[in-house]
Amino acid sequence: MARNFKFPTPESCKLKDNAVLCTSDRILSLYNQATGKDQKRITDPVKQWFSQEAQQNGWAGGHFLPEVQSGHGAGCVLFIPPKEINVEVKVTEKTLILLADDENS
């Protein structure tokens, strides 16, 4: 019997650091379960599907990461939506910058 994977939500995760990593294995399991395909690697269609699902499930955004040795997709970092602070996520070619607008800083 196949395992039934549920898409992660911000509410279902312990988010002390405001972000979590969804591994490539989990992404592919979710994608294959939802589409009936047998995808083995994270391709552009998988990224597009996962990004749309992440947004629909309440995530503020995500960033796909390559695995250091192979360069293949390692997974996607998912960011929780801001609660009481404004968060700006800026991705340049080589740097991910997270800026928080906090009243106490």
Secondary structure by P-SEA (a helix, b strand, c coil): cbbbbbcccccccccccccccccaaaaaaaaaaacccccccccaaaaaaaaaaaaaacccbbbbbcccccccccbbbbbcccccbbbbbbbcccbbbbbbbcccc
